[in-house]
Amino acid sequence: MQDHPTIEDIQDARPRIAPYIRHTQMLRADRIEPAVGCELYLKPETLQVTGAFKIRGALNTVLQLSPEQLARGLISSSSGNHAQGLSWAGRMLGAKVVLVLPTSSPQQKIDNTRALGAEVILYDGDTAARWKQVYRIAEEKGYETVHGFEDPRVMAGQGTIGCEILEDLPDVDTVIVPLGGGGLISGVATALKALKPGVRVIGAEPALTPKYYQSRIRGERVSLPLRDTIADGLRISVPGQNPWPIIERHVDEIVTVEDAHIVAGMKALARDAKLLGEPSAAIGVGALLAGSIRLRPGEKVCTILTGGNWGLTDLAAVYARAEPVAGAA
């Protein structure tokens, strides 16, 4: 299997997953625009069938597996959203699904995964340690592994978001993509650069886990100490092996965003766009509010709201936080 998706892979994925997902509607965030200085559009994957974009890549992969592979069962690791996407896909096709989740996962993501029929194993370790556990169990039980950001079939499924953005906003100038493991931005950037090479693609990652930002500076993949960030879905200490070269080739810029500005982004989405998003989803708006992205007058910017799977109590606690000074570093 090749280690990267092509535009043909992404275009093939669209009809494969279309019967099961939502082509989420592009929304104009005009009430946020005065604070960010651009024409702002939101791609609300928070409204996807599992509450996050991850269903796209999981479905695109699982629908290509043989009956024999499905019968053996599926296993993966995730902070929670890929877990729900894979569980949904497995339930639809009658496949057993096992997920190794970090003990720090939000309870709603754990509960949602179990509600979809998956077996959940909580594991206290970083991403690399959890994946060692996944591969050990897969070898012992014969399960098929479905990696949430290394698998090119997963990347191709996520890349369908890029096609939808260009269909709904063909004159978009800049697309901001939350950056965790790198599967989403790898697929989206591949699609955007193939169909509209002049579009600017920006990855936004938490300042507390700036693995891609630092790797780009150093010219190689680096592993950083894993620090807590409110954006749990982006909390990874080392860039993905397969996404790394794709991102270096297709992503124009990577910016880091402090947790305080991520919170400000969440508040702006709730207050002004009437959308509830988990912290990882709000990082693009947070980057704009922080002034981290250079913009031209009248620039059309789209940011992908990746997921909304946080409990209401947790969201309420975040909304109660004090806001940072606009544009503060």
Order of alpha helices (4+ residues) and beta strands (2+ residues): alpha-beta-alpha-beta-alpha-alpha-beta-alpha-beta-alpha-beta-alpha-beta-alpha-beta-alpha-beta-alpha-alpha-beta-alpha-alpha-beta-alpha
